[in-house]
Amino acid sequence: LVAVPMVSGGLAASMMMPSHCAESPLVDVSSLMKVARTDDVGLLPQPTNPKYKTALVQIYVATQPFGGSDKSATGHRYDSISIGNGMIASGLSCQLLHYVPSEHEEFFKVLEGFDAVVVRCNPGQINTAGGNQMKFDDSMRALQKKGMQVWPSPDVMKNMGAKDALCKIADLAIGLPDTLAYYSADTLAEGFKKTMAFQPRVIKQ
């Protein structure tokens, strides 16, 4: 378990490359299968002249309830609408997409029309859905080589995907010094109670 203080965060739009698709307010995704069960209910209207065009990529696992434990009844991740609204509020467009393994080539062809991609696929879900995680990651790396921002990149996920990675960066400017990892029930009971006495905590398993 990793316990960290509750803080707000965001994505740095300034890291993105200049838009190469300014002629249209949104990227045409009509060639892709629409997986969500609703028309993105709760998502703010897209800007008519976005600073940058972003895609939020999810994966729906048909064999699991709701498409996965991270999904709501809409088929979206619980946080997808909130992330999308944060991007839109910052003047960016954000289109919510689902990666369908059988559409791999077309999917990544469509992604080339965006300026940046936010990947929100839980580890293991792509393989469970019948896809190939390595093939997916290699295609994301190919987009990066073309200058596109991919958050998080496959290599960052590989090296920093474990929750105790938060402890490894605790003393950096982007970390929090009171981030702690517990590897037994006894250390959790002792350490967590002490930190709870000072401020609310977030637990990650």
C-alpha positions, -999 to 999 in steps of 0.1 A, spaced: 0 0 0 11 36 -7 -4 65 13 -1 100 0 -16 134 9 -46 146 -11 -34 172 -36 -46 186 -69 -28 181 -101 -30 186 -138 -15 181 -173 8 207 -187 -7 219 -219 25 239 -225 44 207 -232 24 200 -264 36 207 -299 18 233 -320 -14 220 -335 -12 206 -370 -50 202 -374 -63 237 -369 -87 235 -399 -113 216 -380 -125 220 -344 -125 182 -338 -108 152 -352 -130 129 -374 -134 97 -354 -164 84 -373 -144 54 -386 -140 40 -351 -165 19 -332 -184 39 -306 -183 18 -274 -197 42 -248 -233 36 -239 -241 73 -237 -232 103 -257 -205 114 -233 -231 127 -208 -216 153 -185 -188 163 -209 -186 201 -215 -191 214 -251 -159 212 -271 -142 246 -279 -149 258 -314 -112 268 -318 -92 246 -294 -56 255 -286 -47 218 -290 -66 186 -298 -64 158 -273 -77 122 -272 -84 103 -240 -79 66 -247 -97 39 -228 -103 1 -232 -136 -17 -227 -133 -53 -216 -165 -70 -228 -161 -101 -206 -161 -79 -174 -191 -62 -158 -194 -26 -171 -163 -32 -192 -139 -33 -162 -138 -24 -125 -127 11 -135 -158 18 -156 -192 31 -148 -224 20 -164 -217 45 -193 -187 24 -204 -163 53 -196 -138 52 -167 -151 70 -136 -126 98 -141 -128 102 -179 -155 129 -179 -137 149 -152 -104 147 -170 -120 157 -203 -137 187 -187 -104 198 -172 -89 198 -206 -118 216 -222 -118 242 -194 -82 249 -203 -91 256 -240 -83 222 -254 -106 198 -271 -108 163 -256 -124 134 -274 -131 102 -254 -122 71 -274 -121 34 -268 -93 13 -282 -108 -18 -299 -80 -43 -307 -96 -54 -340 -94 -18 -352 -57 -13 -342 -44 1 -375 -73 24 -381 -73 35 -345 -37 47 -346 -42 63 -380 -70 84 -364 -48 93 -334 -23 109 -358 -48 137 -362 -45 147 -325 -18 168 -308 -17 147 -277 -30 114 -263 -39 107 -226 -38 69 -221 -62 56 -194 -60 18 -198 -54 -2 -167 -26 -28 -168 -37 -61 -182 -70 -48 -197 -57 -46 -233 -46 -83 -233 -78 -93 -215 -98 -76 -242 -81 -97 -269 -54 -72 -278 -16 -71 -274 -1 -47 -249 33 -47 -266 18 -39 -300 -3 -11 -284 28 3 -266 50 2 -298 23 21 -317 22 48 -290 60 50 -292 57 55 -329 34 85 -323 60 99 -299 87 96 -325 65 118 -347 65 145 -320 32 137 -303 28 139 -266 16 106 -250 7 107 -213 18 85 -197 43 70 -222 47 32 -223 82 36 -209 70 57 -180 43 32 -173 69 3 -173 94 21 -150 70 40 -128 37 21 -129 41 5 -95 25 25 -67 58 25 -47 72 47 -75 56 76 -56 80 69 -28 110 70 -52 101 105 -62 91 117 -27 121 140 -24 119 155 -58 102 188 -66 72 169 -80 70 145 -51 57 147 -15 81 139 13 55 123 35 46 96 9 51 62 25 49 25 15 37 -2 37 45 -39 30 27 -55 60 -4 -51 80 16 -43 111 35 -14 96 3 -1 79 -15 0 113 14 17 130 24 42 103 -9 51 88 -25 60 121 4 84 129 0 102 95 -38 103 98 -33 124 130 -20 153 109 -41 154 77 -64 132 55 -46 106 34 -51 87 2 -45 50 1 -34 32 -31 -32 -6 -32 
